[in-house]
Amino acid sequence: MNKFLNKIRSIENEIPITRKIINTILILCFGIVLGTFAKFLDTTASNTLPFIFEYLDISNFLGRFAIWLLIALYIAIYSHSSIRASLNVLVFFIGMVSSYYLYSYFVAGF
């Protein structure tokens, strides 16, 4: 079984530890930005948003669970190992959820 699983995701080129840390920090920042943007769209009336956001209905799009799973899947697929994939997805969701609720606590006053 180990041979089979090792063939699925084998580490071909080991990346340096500094690059791994930078990638994880960038994923954390991406989660923070998306979480803040999603909460901003939730607390703003749709007719006050720019026309393109209103036309594409971005606030409902980011309010669905499937888009967050798709982003997490994308992060996991493009990680170099299964451990890095789980760490990167965890960091993304921690950043996204914490910024979502911190925005609502400090800015929106909920």
CNS distance restraints for C-alpha pairs under 8 A (distance, minus, plus):
assign (resid   1 and name CA) (resid   5 and name CA) 6.28 0.50 0.50
assign (resid   2 and name CA) (resid   6 and name CA) 5.94 0.50 0.50
assign (resid   3 and name CA) (resid   7 and name CA) 6.31 0.50 0.50
assign (resid   4 and name CA) (resid   8 and name CA) 6.76 0.50 0.50
assign (resid   5 and name CA) (resid   9 and name CA) 7.09 0.50 0.50
assign (resid   6 and name CA) (resid  10 and name CA) 5.60 0.50 0.50
assign (resid   9 and name CA) (resid  80 and name CA) 7.89 0.50 0.50
assign (resid   9 and name CA) (resid  81 and name CA) 6.51 0.50 0.50
assign (resid   9 and name CA) (resid  82 and name CA) 7.35 0.50 0.50
assign (resid  10 and name CA) (resid  81 and name CA) 7.28 0.50 0.50
assign (resid  11 and name CA) (resid  80 and name CA) 6.57 0.50 0.50
assign (resid  11 and name CA) (resid  81 and name CA) 6.56 0.50 0.50
assign (resid  15 and name CA) (resid  19 and name CA) 6.62 0.50 0.50
assign (resid  15 and name CA) (resid  20 and name CA) 6.97 0.50 0.50
assign (resid  16 and name CA) (resid  20 and name CA) 6.50 0.50 0.50
assign (resid  17 and name CA) (resid  21 and name CA) 6.25 0.50 0.50
assign (resid  18 and name CA) (resid  22 and name CA) 6.17 0.50 0.50
assign (resid  19 and name CA) (resid  23 and name CA) 6.09 0.50 0.50
assign (resid  20 and name CA) (resid  24 and name CA) 6.24 0.50 0.50
assign (resid  21 and name CA) (resid  25 and name CA) 6.16 0.50 0.50
assign (resid  22 and name CA) (resid  26 and name CA) 6.11 0.50 0.50
assign (resid  23 and name CA) (resid  27 and name CA) 6.19 0.50 0.50
assign (resid  24 and name CA) (resid  28 and name CA) 6.18 0.50 0.50
assign (resid  24 and name CA) (resid  87 and name CA) 7.98 0.50 0.50
assign (resid  24 and name CA) (resid  88 and name CA) 5.83 0.50 0.50
assign (resid  24 and name CA) (resid  91 and name CA) 7.23 0.50 0.50
assign (resid  25 and name CA) (resid  29 and name CA) 6.21 0.50 0.50
assign (resid  26 and name CA) (resid  30 and name CA) 6.10 0.50 0.50
assign (resid  27 and name CA) (resid  31 and name CA) 6.19 0.50 0.50
assign (resid  27 and name CA) (resid  88 and name CA) 6.72 0.50 0.50
assign (resid  27 and name CA) (resid  91 and name CA) 7.05 0.50 0.50
assign (resid  27 and name CA) (resid  92 and name CA) 5.69 0.50 0.50
assign (resid  28 and name CA) (resid  32 and name CA) 6.25 0.50 0.50
assign (resid  28 and name CA) (resid  88 and name CA) 7.94 0.50 0.50
assign (resid  28 and name CA) (resid  91 and name CA) 5.55 0.50 0.50
assign (resid  28 and name CA) (resid  92 and name CA) 5.04 0.50 0.50
assign (resid  28 and name CA) (resid  94 and name CA) 7.71 0.50 0.50
assign (resid  28 and name CA) (resid  95 and name CA) 5.39 0.50 0.50
assign (resid  28 and name CA) (resid  96 and name CA) 7.88 0.50 0.50
assign (resid  29 and name CA) (resid  33 and name CA) 6.13 0.50 0.50
assign (resid  29 and name CA) (resid  92 and name CA) 7.97 0.50 0.50
assign (resid  29 and name CA) (resid  95 and name CA) 7.05 0.50 0.50
assign (resid  30 and name CA) (resid  34 and name CA) 6.15 0.50 0.50
assign (resid  30 and name CA) (resid  92 and name CA) 7.15 0.50 0.50
assign (resid  30 and name CA) (resid  95 and name CA) 7.88 0.50 0.50
assign (resid  30 and name CA) (resid  96 and name CA) 7.98 0.50 0.50
assign (resid  31 and name CA) (resid  35 and name CA) 5.95 0.50 0.50
assign (resid  31 and name CA) (resid  91 and name CA) 7.85 0.50 0.50
assign (resid  31 and name CA) (resid  92 and name CA) 4.77 0.50 0.50
assign (resid  31 and name CA) (resid  93 and name CA) 6.47 0.50 0.50
assign (resid  31 and name CA) (resid  94 and name CA) 7.60 0.50 0.50
assign (resid  31 and name CA) (resid  95 and name CA) 4.82 0.50 0.50
assign (resid  31 and name CA) (resid  96 and name CA) 4.27 0.50 0.50
assign (resid  32 and name CA) (resid  36 and name CA) 6.09 0.50 0.50
assign (resid  32 and name CA) (resid  92 and name CA) 7.76 0.50 0.50
assign (resid  32 and name CA) (resid  95 and name CA) 4.68 0.50 0.50
assign (resid  32 and name CA) (resid  96 and name CA) 4.81 0.50 0.50
assign (resid  32 and name CA) (resid  97 and name CA) 7.90 0.50 0.50
assign (resid  32 and name CA) (resid  98 and name CA) 7.58 0.50 0.50
assign (resid  32 and name CA) (resid  99 and name CA) 5.36 0.50 0.50
assign (resid  32 and name CA) (resid 100 and name CA) 7.76 0.50 0.50
assign (resid  33 and name CA) (resid  37 and name CA) 6.04 0.50 0.50
assign (resid  33 and name CA) (resid  96 and name CA) 7.38 0.50 0.50
assign (resid  33 and name CA) (resid  99 and name CA) 7.79 0.50 0.50
assign (resid  34 and name CA) (resid  38 and name CA) 5.98 0.50 0.50
assign (resid  34 and name CA) (resid  96 and name CA) 6.31 0.50 0.50
assign (resid  35 and name CA) (resid  39 and name CA) 6.26 0.50 0.50
assign (resid  35 and name CA) (resid  95 and name CA) 7.31 0.50 0.50
assign (resid  35 and name CA) (resid  96 and name CA) 4.23 0.50 0.50
assign (resid  35 and name CA) (resid  97 and name CA) 6.24 0.50 0.50
assign (resid  35 and name CA) (resid  98 and name CA) 7.71 0.50 0.50
assign (resid  35 and name CA) (resid  99 and name CA) 5.45 0.50 0.50
assign (resid  35 and name CA) (resid 100 and name CA) 4.68 0.50 0.50
assign (resid  36 and name CA) (resid  40 and name CA) 6.04 0.50 0.50
assign (resid  36 and name CA) (resid  96 and name CA) 7.41 0.50 0.50
assign (resid  36 and name CA) (resid  99 and name CA) 5.54 0.50 0.50
assign (resid  36 and name CA) (resid 100 and name CA) 5.25 0.50 0.50
assign (resid  36 and name CA) (resid 103 and name CA) 6.31 0.50 0.50
assign (resid  37 and name CA) (resid  41 and name CA) 6.19 0.50 0.50
assign (resid  38 and name CA) (resid  42 and name CA) 6.22 0.50 0.50
assign (resid  38 and name CA) (resid  59 and name CA) 6.87 0.50 0.50
assign (resid  38 and name CA) (resid  62 and name CA) 6.02 0.50 0.50
assign (resid  38 and name CA) (resid  63 and name CA) 7.13 0.50 0.50
assign (resid  38 and name CA) (resid 100 and name CA) 7.20 0.50 0.50
assign (resid  39 and name CA) (resid  43 and name CA) 6.24 0.50 0.50
assign (resid  39 and name CA) (resid 100 and name CA) 5.54 0.50 0.50
assign (resid  39 and name CA) (resid 101 and name CA) 7.98 0.50 0.50
assign (resid  39 and name CA) (resid 103 and name CA) 6.88 0.50 0.50
assign (resid  39 and name CA) (resid 104 and name CA) 7.04 0.50 0.50
assign (resid  40 and name CA) (resid  44 and name CA) 6.16 0.50 0.50
assign (resid  40 and name CA) (resid 103 and name CA) 7.92 0.50 0.50
assign (resid  41 and name CA) (resid  45 and name CA) 7.76 0.50 0.50
assign (resid  41 and name CA) (resid  46 and name CA) 7.87 0.50 0.50
assign (resid  41 and name CA) (resid  58 and name CA) 7.90 0.50 0.50
assign (resid  41 and name CA) (resid  59 and name CA) 5.28 0.50 0.50
assign (resid  42 and name CA) (resid  59 and name CA) 6.35 0.50 0.50
assign (resid  42 and name CA) (resid  63 and name CA) 7.87 0.50 0.50
assign (resid  43 and name CA) (resid 108 and name CA) 7.19 0.50 0.50
assign (resid  44 and name CA) (resid  48 and name CA) 7.11 0.50 0.50
assign (resid  44 and name CA) (resid  49 and name CA) 7.38 0.50 0.50
assign (resid  45 and name CA) (resid  49 and name CA) 7.03 0.50 0.50
assign (resid  46 and name CA) (resid  54 and name CA) 6.02 0.50 0.50
assign (resid  46 and name CA) (resid  59 and name CA) 7.92 0.50 0.50
assign (resid  47 and name CA) (resid  54 and name CA) 6.92 0.50 0.50
assign (resid  49 and name CA) (resid  53 and name CA) 6.27 0.50 0.50
assign (resid  49 and name CA) (resid  54 and name CA) 6.24 0.50 0.50
assign (resid  50 and name CA) (resid  54 and name CA) 6.44 0.50 0.50
assign (resid  51 and name CA) (resid  55 and name CA) 5.89 0.50 0.50
assign (resid  52 and name CA) (resid  56 and name CA) 6.00 0.50 0.50
assign (resid  53 and name CA) (resid  57 and name CA) 5.72 0.50 0.50
assign (resid  53 and name CA) (resid  58 and name CA) 5.43 0.50 0.50
assign (resid  53 and name CA) (resid  59 and name CA) 7.60 0.50 0.50
assign (resid  54 and name CA) (resid  58 and name CA) 6.89 0.50 0.50
assign (resid  57 and name CA) (resid  61 and name CA) 6.40 0.50 0.50
assign (resid  58 and name CA) (resid  62 and name CA) 6.11 0.50 0.50
assign (resid  59 and name CA) (resid  63 and name CA) 6.12 0.50 0.50
assign (resid  60 and name CA) (resid  64 and name CA) 6.61 0.50 0.50
assign (resid  61 and name CA) (resid  67 and name CA) 7.39 0.50 0.50
assign (resid  62 and name CA) (resid  67 and name CA) 6.59 0.50 0.50
assign (resid  62 and name CA) (resid  68 and name CA) 7.81 0.50 0.50
assign (resid  64 and name CA) (resid  68 and name CA) 7.61 0.50 0.50
assign (resid  65 and name CA) (resid  69 and name CA) 6.54 0.50 0.50
assign (resid  66 and name CA) (resid  70 and name CA) 6.13 0.50 0.50
assign (resid  67 and name CA) (resid  71 and name CA) 6.24 0.50 0.50
assign (resid  68 and name CA) (resid  72 and name CA) 6.17 0.50 0.50
assign (resid  69 and name CA) (resid  73 and name CA) 5.99 0.50 0.50
assign (resid  70 and name CA) (resid  74 and name CA) 6.17 0.50 0.50
assign (resid  71 and name CA) (resid  75 and name CA) 6.25 0.50 0.50
assign (resid  72 and name CA) (resid  76 and name CA) 6.13 0.50 0.50
assign (resid  72 and name CA) (resid  89 and name CA) 5.65 0.50 0.50
assign (resid  72 and name CA) (resid  92 and name CA) 7.63 0.50 0.50
assign (resid  73 and name CA) (resid  77 and name CA) 6.06 0.50 0.50
assign (resid  74 and name CA) (resid  78 and name CA) 6.31 0.50 0.50
assign (resid  75 and name CA) (resid  79 and name CA) 6.28 0.50 0.50
assign (resid  75 and name CA) (resid  85 and name CA) 6.82 0.50 0.50
assign (resid  75 and name CA) (resid  88 and name CA) 6.94 0.50 0.50
assign (resid  75 and name CA) (resid  89 and name CA) 6.44 0.50 0.50
assign (resid  76 and name CA) (resid  82 and name CA) 7.74 0.50 0.50
assign (resid  76 and name CA) (resid  84 and name CA) 7.99 0.50 0.50
assign (resid  76 and name CA) (resid  85 and name CA) 4.43 0.50 0.50
assign (resid  76 and name CA) (resid  86 and name CA) 6.88 0.50 0.50
assign (resid  76 and name CA) (resid  88 and name CA) 7.23 0.50 0.50
assign (resid  76 and name CA) (resid  89 and name CA) 6.49 0.50 0.50
assign (resid  77 and name CA) (resid  85 and name CA) 7.25 0.50 0.50
assign (resid  78 and name CA) (resid  85 and name CA) 7.79 0.50 0.50
assign (resid  79 and name CA) (resid  84 and name CA) 5.98 0.50 0.50
assign (resid  79 and name CA) (resid  85 and name CA) 5.01 0.50 0.50
assign (resid  79 and name CA) (resid  88 and name CA) 7.76 0.50 0.50
assign (resid  80 and name CA) (resid  84 and name CA) 6.49 0.50 0.50
assign (resid  80 and name CA) (resid  85 and name CA) 7.16 0.50 0.50
assign (resid  81 and name CA) (resid  85 and name CA) 6.07 0.50 0.50
assign (resid  82 and name CA) (resid  86 and name CA) 6.23 0.50 0.50
assign (resid  83 and name CA) (resid  87 and name CA) 6.19 0.50 0.50
assign (resid  84 and name CA) (resid  88 and name CA) 5.89 0.50 0.50
assign (resid  85 and name CA) (resid  89 and name CA) 6.12 0.50 0.50
assign (resid  86 and name CA) (resid  90 and name CA) 6.05 0.50 0.50
assign (resid  87 and name CA) (resid  91 and name CA) 6.09 0.50 0.50
assign (resid  88 and name CA) (resid  92 and name CA) 6.09 0.50 0.50
assign (resid  89 and name CA) (resid  93 and name CA) 6.23 0.50 0.50
assign (resid  90 and name CA) (resid  94 and name CA) 6.09 0.50 0.50
assign (resid  91 and name CA) (resid  95 and name CA) 6.10 0.50 0.50
assign (resid  92 and name CA) (resid  96 and name CA) 6.07 0.50 0.50
assign (resid  93 and name CA) (resid  97 and name CA) 5.86 0.50 0.50
assign (resid  94 and name CA) (resid  98 and name CA) 5.85 0.50 0.50
assign (resid  95 and name CA) (resid  99 and name CA) 5.96 0.50 0.50
assign (resid  96 and name CA) (resid 100 and name CA) 6.06 0.50 0.50
assign (resid  97 and name CA) (resid 101 and name CA) 6.33 0.50 0.50
assign (resid  98 and name CA) (resid 102 and name CA) 5.90 0.50 0.50
assign (resid  99 and name CA) (resid 103 and name CA) 5.81 0.50 0.50
assign (resid 100 and name CA) (resid 104 and name CA) 6.50 0.50 0.50
assign (resid 101 and name CA) (resid 105 and name CA) 6.11 0.50 0.50
assign (resid 102 and name CA) (resid 106 and name CA) 5.98 0.50 0.50
assign (resid 102 and name CA) (resid 107 and name CA) 7.91 0.50 0.50
assign (resid 103 and name CA) (resid 107 and name CA) 5.30 0.50 0.50
assign (resid 103 and name CA) (resid 108 and name CA) 6.55 0.50 0.50
assign (resid 104 and name CA) (resid 108 and name CA) 4.77 0.50 0.50
assign (resid 104 and name CA) (resid 109 and name CA) 5.95 0.50 0.50
assign (resid 104 and name CA) (resid 110 and name CA) 5.52 0.50 0.50
assign (resid 105 and name CA) (resid 109 and name CA) 5.21 0.50 0.50
assign (resid 105 and name CA) (resid 110 and name CA) 5.51 0.50 0.50
